Amino acid sequence: MTNWDSIVDILDEADSDAWIGGRIELYPSKTQLPGRGVVDCVRVRAPSQAELPVKAKRKPQPAKKAEVADEMSDDIDDVPFAPVQ
């Protein structure tokens, strides 16, 4: 109920169907529970950081398979060093 009330306050909207697209921040906290003492919990607050700018996505570059295949060879004559005698 505590988190519900926090979201209502942050988004200024009691209808949860209208929360879609709203921004909140979750953070770890502690709370007192009867019979269990202090336990970990998750709380809600207004976002502390402005929304980060979205970078434009770059198109992935196609792999250059032909270049790699041309550079590699299993031919022993292509080895650039002399054998040990």
PDB file of N, CA, C and O in Angstrom, chain B, residues numbered from 101:
ATOM      1  N   MET B 101       0.823  -1.194   0.000  1.00  0.00           N
ATOM      2  CA  MET B 101       0.000   0.000   0.000  1.00  0.00           C
ATOM      3  C   MET B 101       0.869   1.261   0.000  1.00  0.00           C
ATOM      4  O   MET B 101       0.518   2.271  -0.610  1.00  0.00           O
ATOM      5  N   THR B 102       1.990   1.185   0.684  1.00  0.00           N
ATOM      6  CA  THR B 102       2.897   2.333   0.751  1.00  0.00           C
ATOM      7  C   THR B 102       3.397   2.702  -0.641  1.00  0.00           C
ATOM      8  O   THR B 102       3.398   3.876  -1.012  1.00  0.00           O
ATOM      9  N   ASN B 103       3.824   1.697  -1.413  1.00  0.00           N
ATOM     10  CA  ASN B 103       4.315   1.969  -2.765  1.00  0.00           C
ATOM     11  C   ASN B 103       3.195   2.470  -3.671  1.00  0.00           C
ATOM     12  O   ASN B 103       3.415   3.352  -4.500  1.00  0.00           O
ATOM     13  N   TRP B 104       2.005   1.915  -3.518  1.00  0.00           N
ATOM     14  CA  TRP B 104       0.855   2.371  -4.304  1.00  0.00           C
ATOM     15  C   TRP B 104       0.628   3.864  -4.053  1.00  0.00           C
ATOM     16  O   TRP B 104       0.487   4.650  -4.989  1.00  0.00           O
ATOM     17  N   ASP B 105       0.596   4.234  -2.780  1.00  0.00           N
ATOM     18  CA  ASP B 105       0.383   5.650  -2.435  1.00  0.00           C
ATOM     19  C   ASP B 105       1.495   6.537  -2.986  1.00  0.00           C
ATOM     20  O   ASP B 105       1.243   7.657  -3.430  1.00  0.00           O
ATOM     21  N   SER B 106       2.724   6.029  -2.956  1.00  0.00           N
ATOM     22  CA  SER B 106       3.843   6.808  -3.497  1.00  0.00           C
ATOM     23  C   SER B 106       3.674   7.029  -5.000  1.00  0.00           C
ATOM     24  O   SER B 106       3.903   8.130  -5.499  1.00  0.00           O
ATOM     25  N   ILE B 107       3.277   5.994  -5.707  1.00  0.00           N
ATOM     26  CA  ILE B 107       3.084   6.123  -7.164  1.00  0.00           C
ATOM     27  C   ILE B 107       1.950   7.093  -7.462  1.00  0.00           C
ATOM     28  O   ILE B 107       2.063   7.906  -8.379  1.00  0.00           O
ATOM     29  N   VAL B 108       0.872   7.023  -6.712  1.00  0.00           N
ATOM     30  CA  VAL B 108      -0.241   7.964  -6.897  1.00  0.00           C
ATOM     31  C   VAL B 108       0.247   9.389  -6.705  1.00  0.00           C
ATOM     32  O   VAL B 108      -0.109  10.277  -7.479  1.00  0.00           O
ATOM     33  N   ASP B 109       1.062   9.617  -5.674  1.00  0.00           N
ATOM     34  CA  ASP B 109       1.592  10.965  -5.426  1.00  0.00           C
ATOM     35  C   ASP B 109       2.532  11.417  -6.540  1.00  0.00           C
ATOM     36  O   ASP B 109       2.456  12.560  -6.991  1.00  0.00           O
ATOM     37  N   ILE B 110       3.424  10.517  -6.987  1.00  0.00           N
ATOM     38  CA  ILE B 110       4.419  10.872  -8.002  1.00  0.00           C
ATOM     39  C   ILE B 110       3.763  11.173  -9.344  1.00  0.00           C
ATOM     40  O   ILE B 110       4.085  12.165  -9.998  1.00  0.00           O
ATOM     41  N   LEU B 111       2.838  10.304  -9.745  1.00  0.00           N
ATOM     42  CA  LEU B 111       2.217  10.443 -11.068  1.00  0.00           C
ATOM     43  C   LEU B 111       0.932  11.262 -11.041  1.00  0.00           C
ATOM     44  O   LEU B 111       0.342  11.546 -12.083  1.00  0.00           O
ATOM     45  N   ASP B 112       0.506  11.636  -9.840  1.00  0.00           N
ATOM     46  CA  ASP B 112      -0.719  12.425  -9.670  1.00  0.00           C
ATOM     47  C   ASP B 112      -1.901  11.742 -10.361  1.00  0.00           C
ATOM     48  O   ASP B 112      -2.693  12.378 -11.057  1.00  0.00           O
ATOM     49  N   GLU B 113      -1.994  10.416 -10.145  1.00  0.00           N
ATOM     50  CA  GLU B 113      -3.048   9.634 -10.800  1.00  0.00           C
ATOM     51  C   GLU B 113      -3.366   8.416  -9.938  1.00  0.00           C
ATOM     52  O   GLU B 113      -2.481   7.607  -9.659  1.00  0.00           O
ATOM     53  N   ALA B 114      -4.638   8.278  -9.510  1.00  0.00           N
ATOM     54  CA  ALA B 114      -5.055   7.148  -8.682  1.00  0.00           C
ATOM     55  C   ALA B 114      -5.419   5.917  -9.511  1.00  0.00           C
ATOM     56  O   ALA B 114      -5.426   4.803  -8.986  1.00  0.00           O
ATOM     57  N   ASP B 115      -5.722   6.101 -10.798  1.00  0.00           N
ATOM     58  CA  ASP B 115      -6.093   4.984 -11.676  1.00  0.00           C
ATOM     59  C   ASP B 115      -4.833   4.337 -12.239  1.00  0.00           C
ATOM     60  O   ASP B 115      -4.125   4.943 -13.044  1.00  0.00           O
ATOM     61  N   SER B 116      -4.554   3.110 -11.815  1.00  0.00           N
ATOM     62  CA  SER B 116      -3.312   2.455 -12.241  1.00  0.00           C
ATOM     63  C   SER B 116      -3.273   2.208 -13.751  1.00  0.00           C
ATOM     64  O   SER B 116      -2.186   2.069 -14.311  1.00  0.00           O
ATOM     65  N   ASP B 117      -4.410   2.151 -14.416  1.00  0.00           N
ATOM     66  CA  ASP B 117      -4.413   2.008 -15.880  1.00  0.00           C
ATOM     67  C   ASP B 117      -3.775   3.218 -16.552  1.00  0.00           C
ATOM     68  O   ASP B 117      -3.286   3.114 -17.677  1.00  0.00           O
ATOM     69  N   ALA B 118      -3.775   4.351 -15.884  1.00  0.00           N
ATOM     70  CA  ALA B 118      -3.202   5.579 -16.444  1.00  0.00           C
ATOM     71  C   ALA B 118      -1.716   5.719 -16.107  1.00  0.00           C
ATOM     72  O   ALA B 118      -1.093   6.700 -16.512  1.00  0.00           O
ATOM     73  N   TRP B 119      -1.137   4.772 -15.381  1.00  0.00           N
ATOM     74  CA  TRP B 119       0.276   4.847 -15.011  1.00  0.00           C
ATOM     75  C   TRP B 119       1.207   4.460 -16.147  1.00  0.00           C
ATOM     76  O   TRP B 119       2.407   4.724 -16.078  1.00  0.00           O
ATOM     77  N   ILE B 120       0.682   3.849 -17.174  1.00  0.00           N
ATOM     78  CA  ILE B 120       1.523   3.369 -18.281  1.00  0.00           C
ATOM     79  C   ILE B 120       2.298   4.545 -18.863  1.00  0.00           C
ATOM     80  O   ILE B 120       1.729   5.581 -19.207  1.00  0.00           O
ATOM     81  N   GLY B 121       3.606   4.358 -18.964  1.00  0.00           N
ATOM     82  CA  GLY B 121       4.481   5.405 -19.488  1.00  0.00           C
ATOM     83  C   GLY B 121       4.988   6.357 -18.417  1.00  0.00           C
ATOM     84  O   GLY B 121       5.882   7.163 -18.675  1.00  0.00           O
ATOM     85  N   GLY B 122       4.419   6.271 -17.208  1.00  0.00           N
ATOM     86  CA  GLY B 122       4.890   7.117 -16.113  1.00  0.00           C
ATOM     87  C   GLY B 122       6.259   6.652 -15.648  1.00  0.00           C
ATOM     88  O   GLY B 122       6.608   5.480 -15.783  1.00  0.00           O
ATOM     89  N   ARG B 123       7.030   7.580 -15.098  1.00  0.00           N
ATOM     90  CA  ARG B 123       8.400   7.246 -14.671  1.00  0.00           C
ATOM     91  C   ARG B 123       8.478   7.276 -13.147  1.00  0.00           C
ATOM     92  O   ARG B 123       8.084   8.247 -12.500  1.00  0.00           O
ATOM     93  N   ILE B 124       9.000   6.178 -12.595  1.00  0.00           N
ATOM     94  CA  ILE B 124       9.262   6.079 -11.167  1.00  0.00           C
ATOM     95  C   ILE B 124      10.646   5.471 -10.998  1.00  0.00           C
ATOM     96  O   ILE B 124      11.228   4.942 -11.945  1.00  0.00           O
ATOM     97  N   GLU B 125      11.152   5.554  -9.806  1.00  0.00           N
ATOM     98  CA  GLU B 125      12.449   4.944  -9.490  1.00  0.00           C
ATOM     99  C   GLU B 125      12.243   4.006  -8.304  1.00  0.00           C
ATOM    100  O   GLU B 125      11.611   4.375  -7.314  1.00  0.00           O
ATOM    101  N   LEU B 126      12.776   2.799  -8.410  1.00  0.00           N
ATOM    102  CA  LEU B 126      12.732   1.839  -7.317  1.00  0.00           C
ATOM    103  C   LEU B 126      14.059   1.890  -6.576  1.00  0.00           C
ATOM    104  O   LEU B 126      15.109   2.080  -7.190  1.00  0.00           O
ATOM    105  N   TYR B 127      14.017   1.722  -5.263  1.00  0.00           N
ATOM    106  CA  TYR B 127      15.255   1.715  -4.491  1.00  0.00           C
ATOM    107  C   TYR B 127      15.098   0.780  -3.290  1.00  0.00           C
ATOM    108  O   TYR B 127      13.991   0.595  -2.785  1.00  0.00           O
ATOM    109  N   PRO B 128      16.202   0.194  -2.836  1.00  0.00           N
ATOM    110  CA  PRO B 128      16.126  -0.700  -1.687  1.00  0.00           C
ATOM    111  C   PRO B 128      15.966   0.091  -0.394  1.00  0.00           C
ATOM    112  O   PRO B 128      16.499   1.192  -0.255  1.00  0.00           O
ATOM    113  N   SER B 129      15.225  -0.487   0.548  1.00  0.00           N
ATOM    114  CA  SER B 129      15.010   0.165   1.834  1.00  0.00           C
ATOM    115  C   SER B 129      14.766  -0.912   2.889  1.00  0.00           C
ATOM    116  O   SER B 129      14.953  -2.099   2.624  1.00  0.00           O
ATOM    117  N   LYS B 130      14.363  -0.510   4.043  1.00  0.00           N
ATOM    118  CA  LYS B 130      14.009  -1.408   5.148  1.00  0.00           C
ATOM    119  C   LYS B 130      12.656  -0.972   5.678  1.00  0.00           C
ATOM    120  O   LYS B 130      12.281   0.197   5.585  1.00  0.00           O
ATOM    121  N   THR B 131      11.922  -1.939   6.242  1.00  0.00           N
ATOM    122  CA  THR B 131      10.635  -1.631   6.863  1.00  0.00           C
ATOM    123  C   THR B 131      10.431  -2.539   8.069  1.00  0.00           C
ATOM    124  O   THR B 131      11.028  -3.612   8.158  1.00  0.00           O
ATOM    125  N   GLN B 132       9.598  -2.106   8.981  1.00  0.00           N
ATOM    126  CA  GLN B 132       9.288  -2.870  10.190  1.00  0.00           C
ATOM    127  C   GLN B 132       8.018  -3.682   9.942  1.00  0.00           C
ATOM    128  O   GLN B 132       6.976  -3.124   9.600  1.00  0.00           O
ATOM    129  N   LEU B 133       8.110  -5.002  10.115  1.00  0.00           N
ATOM    130  CA  LEU B 133       6.942  -5.868   9.988  1.00  0.00           C
ATOM    131  C   LEU B 133       6.628  -6.494  11.343  1.00  0.00           C
ATOM    132  O   LEU B 133       7.527  -7.000  12.015  1.00  0.00           O
ATOM    133  N   PRO B 134       5.362  -6.462  11.746  1.00  0.00           N
ATOM    134  CA  PRO B 134       4.999  -7.070  13.037  1.00  0.00           C
ATOM    135  C   PRO B 134       5.379  -8.550  13.065  1.00  0.00           C
ATOM    136  O   PRO B 134       5.051  -9.305  12.149  1.00  0.00           O
ATOM    137  N   GLY B 135       6.069  -8.948  14.124  1.00  0.00           N
ATOM    138  CA  GLY B 135       6.456 -10.337  14.287  1.00  0.00           C
ATOM    139  C   GLY B 135       7.703 -10.731  13.513  1.00  0.00           C
ATOM    140  O   GLY B 135       8.233 -11.822  13.727  1.00  0.00           O
ATOM    141  N   ARG B 136       8.185  -9.879  12.624  1.00  0.00           N
ATOM    142  CA  ARG B 136       9.376 -10.209  11.832  1.00  0.00           C
ATOM    143  C   ARG B 136      10.503  -9.213  12.047  1.00  0.00           C
ATOM    144  O   ARG B 136      11.646  -9.478  11.676  1.00  0.00           O
ATOM    145  N   GLY B 137      10.198  -8.096  12.630  1.00  0.00           N
ATOM    146  CA  GLY B 137      11.232  -7.090  12.853  1.00  0.00           C
ATOM    147  C   GLY B 137      11.497  -6.284  11.588  1.00  0.00           C
ATOM    148  O   GLY B 137      10.605  -6.090  10.762  1.00  0.00           O
ATOM    149  N   VAL B 138      12.727  -5.821  11.450  1.00  0.00           N
ATOM    150  CA  VAL B 138      13.118  -5.005  10.294  1.00  0.00           C
ATOM    151  C   VAL B 138      13.502  -5.933   9.142  1.00  0.00           C
ATOM    152  O   VAL B 138      14.321  -6.837   9.308  1.00  0.00           O
ATOM    153  N   VAL B 139      12.901  -5.699   7.972  1.00  0.00           N
ATOM    154  CA  VAL B 139      13.162  -6.529   6.794  1.00  0.00           C
ATOM    155  C   VAL B 139      13.478  -5.637   5.600  1.00  0.00           C
ATOM    156  O   VAL B 139      13.126  -4.457   5.576  1.00  0.00           O
ATOM    157  N   ASP B 140      14.147  -6.221   4.610  1.00  0.00           N
ATOM    158  CA  ASP B 140      14.424  -5.508   3.363  1.00  0.00           C
ATOM    159  C   ASP B 140      13.130  -5.318   2.580  1.00  0.00           C
ATOM    160  O   ASP B 140      12.210  -6.132   2.666  1.00  0.00           O
ATOM    161  N   CYS B 141      13.073  -4.239   1.821  1.00  0.00           N
ATOM    162  CA  CYS B 141      11.912  -3.999   0.962  1.00  0.00           C
ATOM    163  C   CYS B 141      12.334  -3.123  -0.215  1.00  0.00           C
ATOM    164  O   CYS B 141      13.469  -2.651  -0.280  1.00  0.00           O
ATOM    165  N   VAL B 142      11.412  -2.918  -1.129  1.00  0.00           N
ATOM    166  CA  VAL B 142      11.618  -2.039  -2.278  1.00  0.00           C
ATOM    167  C   VAL B 142      10.651  -0.877  -2.128  1.00  0.00           C
ATOM    168  O   VAL B 142       9.469  -1.076  -1.848  1.00  0.00           O
ATOM    169  N   ARG B 143      11.148   0.320  -2.314  1.00  0.00           N
ATOM    170  CA  ARG B 143      10.310   1.526  -2.235  1.00  0.00           C
ATOM    171  C   ARG B 143      10.324   2.252  -3.575  1.00  0.00           C
ATOM    172  O   ARG B 143      11.124   1.952  -4.461  1.00  0.00           O
ATOM    173  N   VAL B 144       9.421   3.207  -3.693  1.00  0.00           N
ATOM    174  CA  VAL B 144       9.229   3.953  -4.929  1.00  0.00           C
ATOM    175  C   VAL B 144       9.431   5.433  -4.646  1.00  0.00           C
ATOM    176  O   VAL B 144       9.018   5.941  -3.604  1.00  0.00           O
ATOM    177  N   ARG B 145      10.076   6.124  -5.593  1.00  0.00           N
ATOM    178  CA  ARG B 145      10.233   7.581  -5.490  1.00  0.00           C
ATOM    179  C   ARG B 145      10.251   8.163  -6.896  1.00  0.00           C
ATOM    180  O   ARG B 145      10.337   7.433  -7.883  1.00  0.00           O
ATOM    181  N   ALA B 146      10.168   9.479  -6.970  1.00  0.00           N
ATOM    182  CA  ALA B 146      10.281  10.154  -8.262  1.00  0.00           C
ATOM    183  C   ALA B 146      11.706   9.958  -8.769  1.00  0.00           C
ATOM    184  O   ALA B 146      12.639   9.914  -7.967  1.00  0.00           O
ATOM    185  N   PRO B 147      11.893   9.840 -10.077  1.00  0.00           N
ATOM    186  CA  PRO B 147      13.248   9.641 -10.619  1.00  0.00           C
ATOM    187  C   PRO B 147      14.178  10.772 -10.191  1.00  0.00           C
ATOM    188  O   PRO B 147      13.812  11.947 -10.234  1.00  0.00           O
ATOM    189  N   SER B 148      15.396  10.392  -9.775  1.00  0.00           N
ATOM    190  CA  SER B 148      16.356  11.403  -9.311  1.00  0.00           C
ATOM    191  C   SER B 148      17.227  11.933 -10.435  1.00  0.00           C
ATOM    192  O   SER B 148      17.908  12.944 -10.265  1.00  0.00           O
ATOM    193  N   GLN B 149      17.216  11.267 -11.578  1.00  0.00           N
ATOM    194  CA  GLN B 149      18.040  11.689 -12.707  1.00  0.00           C
ATOM    195  C   GLN B 149      17.135  11.965 -13.898  1.00  0.00           C
ATOM    196  O   GLN B 149      16.170  11.240 -14.140  1.00  0.00           O
ATOM    197  N   ALA B 150      17.452  13.008 -14.629  1.00  0.00           N
ATOM    198  CA  ALA B 150      16.697  13.302 -15.845  1.00  0.00           C
ATOM    199  C   ALA B 150      16.887  12.166 -16.834  1.00  0.00           C
ATOM    200  O   ALA B 150      17.880  11.441 -16.785  1.00  0.00           O
ATOM    201  N   GLU B 151      15.936  12.021 -17.720  1.00  0.00           N
ATOM    202  CA  GLU B 151      16.017  10.960 -18.718  1.00  0.00           C
ATOM    203  C   GLU B 151      17.249  11.154 -19.589  1.00  0.00           C
ATOM    204  O   GLU B 151      17.519  12.257 -20.065  1.00  0.00           O
ATOM    205  N   LEU B 152      17.988  10.080 -19.790  1.00  0.00           N
ATOM    206  CA  LEU B 152      19.186  10.148 -20.612  1.00  0.00           C
ATOM    207  C   LEU B 152      18.810  10.261 -22.083  1.00  0.00           C
ATOM    208  O   LEU B 152      17.817   9.675 -22.515  1.00  0.00           O
ATOM    209  N   PRO B 153      19.591  11.009 -22.856  1.00  0.00           N
ATOM    210  CA  PRO B 153      19.289  11.109 -24.282  1.00  0.00           C
ATOM    211  C   PRO B 153      19.501   9.756 -24.962  1.00  0.00           C
ATOM    212  O   PRO B 153      20.409   9.002 -24.613  1.00  0.00           O
ATOM    213  N   VAL B 154      18.662   9.476 -25.917  1.00  0.00           N
ATOM    214  CA  VAL B 154      18.757   8.220 -26.660  1.00  0.00           C
ATOM    215  C   VAL B 154      19.677   8.434 -27.846  1.00  0.00           C
ATOM    216  O   VAL B 154      19.450   9.315 -28.675  1.00  0.00           O
ATOM    217  N   LYS B 155      20.723   7.613 -27.917  1.00  0.00           N
ATOM    218  CA  LYS B 155      21.654   7.709 -29.033  1.00  0.00           C
ATOM    219  C   LYS B 155      21.046   7.028 -30.250  1.00  0.00           C
ATOM    220  O   LYS B 155      20.337   6.028 -30.134  1.00  0.00           O
ATOM    221  N   ALA B 156      21.335   7.583 -31.407  1.00  0.00           N
ATOM    222  CA  ALA B 156      20.863   6.968 -32.640  1.00  0.00           C
ATOM    223  C   ALA B 156      21.555   5.624 -32.820  1.00  0.00           C
ATOM    224  O   ALA B 156      22.762   5.500 -32.618  1.00  0.00           O
ATOM    225  N   LYS B 157      20.785   4.639 -33.195  1.00  0.00           N
ATOM    226  CA  LYS B 157      21.365   3.310 -33.402  1.00  0.00           C
ATOM    227  C   LYS B 157      22.069   3.266 -34.745  1.00  0.00           C
ATOM    228  O   LYS B 157      21.553   3.728 -35.762  1.00  0.00           O
ATOM    229  N   ARG B 158      23.261   2.696 -34.714  1.00  0.00           N
ATOM    230  CA  ARG B 158      24.010   2.554 -35.958  1.00  0.00           C
ATOM    231  C   ARG B 158      23.665   1.211 -36.581  1.00  0.00           C
ATOM    232  O   ARG B 158      23.419   0.228 -35.882  1.00  0.00           O
ATOM    233  N   LYS B 159      23.653   1.190 -37.896  1.00  0.00           N
ATOM    234  CA  LYS B 159      23.416  -0.066 -38.586  1.00  0.00           C
ATOM    235  C   LYS B 159      24.650  -0.938 -38.434  1.00  0.00           C
ATOM    236  O   LYS B 159      25.772  -0.455 -38.594  1.00  0.00           O
ATOM    237  N   PRO B 160      24.458  -2.227 -38.125  1.00  0.00           N
ATOM    238  CA  PRO B 160      25.627  -3.098 -38.009  1.00  0.00           C
ATOM    239  C   PRO B 160      26.311  -3.252 -39.362  1.00  0.00           C
ATOM    240  O   PRO B 160      25.657  -3.385 -40.396  1.00  0.00           O
ATOM    241  N   GLN B 161      27.629  -3.232 -39.332  1.00  0.00           N
ATOM    242  CA  GLN B 161      28.402  -3.385 -40.562  1.00  0.00           C
ATOM    243  C   GLN B 161      28.493  -4.864 -40.910  1.00  0.00           C
ATOM    244  O   GLN B 161      28.732  -5.692 -40.031  1.00  0.00           O
ATOM    245  N   PRO B 162      28.304  -5.205 -42.182  1.00  0.00           N
ATOM    246  CA  PRO B 162      28.398  -6.613 -42.568  1.00  0.00           C
ATOM    247  C   PRO B 162      29.833  -7.111 -42.380  1.00  0.00           C
ATOM    248  O   PRO B 162      30.793  -6.368 -42.585  1.00  0.00           O
ATOM    249  N   ALA B 163      29.959  -8.363 -41.991  1.00  0.00           N
ATOM    250  CA  ALA B 163      31.287  -8.960 -41.801  1.00  0.00           C
ATOM    251  C   ALA B 163      31.972  -9.098 -43.151  1.00  0.00           C
ATOM    252  O   ALA B 163      31.336  -9.366 -44.171  1.00  0.00           O
ATOM    253  N   LYS B 164      33.269  -8.911 -43.129  1.00  0.00           N
ATOM    254  CA  LYS B 164      34.046  -9.009 -44.357  1.00  0.00           C
ATOM    255  C   LYS B 164      34.695 -10.385 -44.407  1.00  0.00           C
ATOM    256  O   LYS B 164      35.897 -10.527 -44.178  1.00  0.00           O
ATOM    257  N   LYS B 165      33.896 -11.384 -44.705  1.00  0.00           N
ATOM    258  CA  LYS B 165      34.373 -12.761 -44.704  1.00  0.00           C
ATOM    259  C   LYS B 165      35.398 -13.022 -45.806  1.00  0.00           C
ATOM    260  O   LYS B 165      36.340 -13.789 -45.605  1.00  0.00           O
ATOM    261  N   ALA B 166      35.227 -12.407 -46.941  1.00  0.00           N
ATOM    262  CA  ALA B 166      36.125 -12.670 -48.064  1.00  0.00           C
ATOM    263  C   ALA B 166      37.558 -12.246 -47.726  1.00  0.00           C
ATOM    264  O   ALA B 166      38.508 -12.943 -48.083  1.00  0.00           O
ATOM    265  N   GLU B 167      37.721 -11.103 -47.038  1.00  0.00           N
ATOM    266  CA  GLU B 167      39.054 -10.635 -46.686  1.00  0.00           C
ATOM    267  C   GLU B 167      39.739 -11.589 -45.725  1.00  0.00           C
ATOM    268  O   GLU B 167      40.931 -11.861 -45.871  1.00  0.00           O
ATOM    269  N   VAL B 168      39.018 -12.094 -44.758  1.00  0.00           N
ATOM    270  CA  VAL B 168      39.592 -13.009 -43.786  1.00  0.00           C
ATOM    271  C   VAL B 168      39.999 -14.301 -44.471  1.00  0.00           C
ATOM    272  O   VAL B 168      41.085 -14.825 -44.225  1.00  0.00           O
ATOM    273  N   ALA B 169      39.138 -14.811 -45.323  1.00  0.00           N
ATOM    274  CA  ALA B 169      39.430 -16.063 -46.019  1.00  0.00           C
ATOM    275  C   ALA B 169      40.651 -15.906 -46.926  1.00  0.00           C
ATOM    276  O   ALA B 169      41.440 -16.843 -47.048  1.00  0.00           O
ATOM    277  N   ASP B 170      40.826 -14.747 -47.564  1.00  0.00           N
ATOM    278  CA  ASP B 170      41.960 -14.526 -48.452  1.00  0.00           C
ATOM    279  C   ASP B 170      43.276 -14.466 -47.675  1.00  0.00           C
ATOM    280  O   ASP B 170      44.319 -14.863 -48.194  1.00  0.00           O
ATOM    281  N   GLU B 171      43.232 -13.972 -46.437  1.00  0.00           N
ATOM    282  CA  GLU B 171      44.444 -13.822 -45.648  1.00  0.00           C
ATOM    283  C   GLU B 171      44.910 -15.134 -45.041  1.00  0.00           C
ATOM    284  O   GLU B 171      46.090 -15.280 -44.724  1.00  0.00           O
ATOM    285  N   MET B 172      44.014 -16.082 -44.874  1.00  0.00           N
ATOM    286  CA  MET B 172      44.369 -17.329 -44.210  1.00  0.00           C
ATOM    287  C   MET B 172      44.650 -18.425 -45.226  1.00  0.00           C
ATOM    288  O   MET B 172      43.979 -18.544 -46.252  1.00  0.00           O
ATOM    289  N   SER B 173      45.655 -19.210 -44.910  1.00  0.00           N
ATOM    290  CA  SER B 173      46.022 -20.289 -45.813  1.00  0.00           C
ATOM    291  C   SER B 173      46.613 -21.433 -45.006  1.00  0.00           C
ATOM    292  O   SER B 173      47.292 -21.207 -44.005  1.00  0.00           O
ATOM    293  N   ASP B 174      46.357 -22.649 -45.436  1.00  0.00           N
ATOM    294  CA  ASP B 174      46.954 -23.822 -44.800  1.00  0.00           C
ATOM    295  C   ASP B 174      48.177 -24.301 -45.567  1.00  0.00           C
ATOM    296  O   ASP B 174      48.779 -25.310 -45.199  1.00  0.00           O
ATOM    297  N   ASP B 175      48.547 -23.605 -46.609  1.00  0.00           N
ATOM    298  CA  ASP B 175      49.675 -24.000 -47.441  1.00  0.00           C
ATOM    299  C   ASP B 175      50.976 -23.707 -46.700  1.00  0.00           C
ATOM    300  O   ASP B 175      51.227 -22.559 -46.333  1.00  0.00           O
ATOM    301  N   ILE B 176      51.792 -24.703 -46.478  1.00  0.00           N
ATOM    302  CA  ILE B 176      53.043 -24.558 -45.721  1.00  0.00           C
ATOM    303  C   ILE B 176      54.013 -23.595 -46.404  1.00  0.00           C
ATOM    304  O   ILE B 176      54.860 -22.996 -45.741  1.00  0.00           O
ATOM    305  N   ASP B 177      53.897 -23.442 -47.718  1.00  0.00           N
ATOM    306  CA  ASP B 177      54.777 -22.518 -48.446  1.00  0.00           C
ATOM    307  C   ASP B 177      54.482 -21.068 -48.099  1.00  0.00           C
ATOM    308  O   ASP B 177      55.309 -20.196 -48.365  1.00  0.00           O
ATOM    309  N   ASP B 178      53.332 -20.792 -47.515  1.00  0.00           N
ATOM    310  CA  ASP B 178      52.967 -19.421 -47.176  1.00  0.00           C
ATOM    311  C   ASP B 178      53.510 -18.987 -45.811  1.00  0.00           C
ATOM    312  O   ASP B 178      53.356 -17.827 -45.429  1.00  0.00           O
ATOM    313  N   VAL B 179      54.145 -19.907 -45.069  1.00  0.00           N
ATOM    314  CA  VAL B 179      54.678 -19.570 -43.758  1.00  0.00           C
ATOM    315  C   VAL B 179      55.884 -18.643 -43.932  1.00  0.00           C
ATOM    316  O   VAL B 179      56.799 -18.988 -44.679  1.00  0.00           O
ATOM    317  N   PRO B 180      55.921 -17.470 -43.267  1.00  0.00           N
ATOM    318  CA  PRO B 180      56.963 -16.482 -43.506  1.00  0.00           C
ATOM    319  C   PRO B 180      58.244 -16.701 -42.720  1.00  0.00           C
ATOM    320  O   PRO B 180      58.977 -15.739 -42.493  1.00  0.00           O
ATOM    321  N   PHE B 181      58.547 -17.912 -42.299  1.00  0.00           N
ATOM    322  CA  PHE B 181      59.812 -18.157 -41.604  1.00  0.00           C
ATOM    323  C   PHE B 181      60.423 -19.452 -42.101  1.00  0.00           C
ATOM    324  O   PHE B 181      59.737 -20.306 -42.662  1.00  0.00           O
ATOM    325  N   ALA B 182      61.700 -19.582 -41.891  1.00  0.00           N
ATOM    326  CA  ALA B 182      62.417 -20.769 -42.372  1.00  0.00           C
ATOM    327  C   ALA B 182      62.348 -21.870 -41.316  1.00  0.00           C
ATOM    328  O   ALA B 182      62.413 -21.574 -40.123  1.00  0.00           O
ATOM    329  N   PRO B 183      62.220 -23.100 -41.715  1.00  0.00           N
ATOM    330  CA  PRO B 183      62.188 -24.205 -40.751  1.00  0.00           C
ATOM    331  C   PRO B 183      63.534 -24.357 -40.044  1.00  0.00           C
ATOM    332  O   PRO B 183      64.579 -24.049 -40.618  1.00  0.00           O
ATOM    333  N   VAL B 184      63.507 -24.825 -38.813  1.00  0.00           N
ATOM    334  CA  VAL B 184      64.714 -25.050 -38.030  1.00  0.00           C
ATOM    335  C   VAL B 184      65.357 -26.338 -38.514  1.00  0.00           C
ATOM    336  O   VAL B 184      64.667 -27.332 -38.745  1.00  0.00           O
ATOM    337  N   GLN B 185      66.697 -26.326 -38.672  1.00  0.00           N
ATOM    338  CA  GLN B 185      67.406 -27.530 -39.175  1.00  0.00           C
ATOM    339  C   GLN B 185      68.213 -28.192 -38.115  1.00  0.00           C
ATOM    340  O   GLN B 185      68.860 -29.206 -38.374  1.00  0.00           O
TER     341      GLN B 185
END
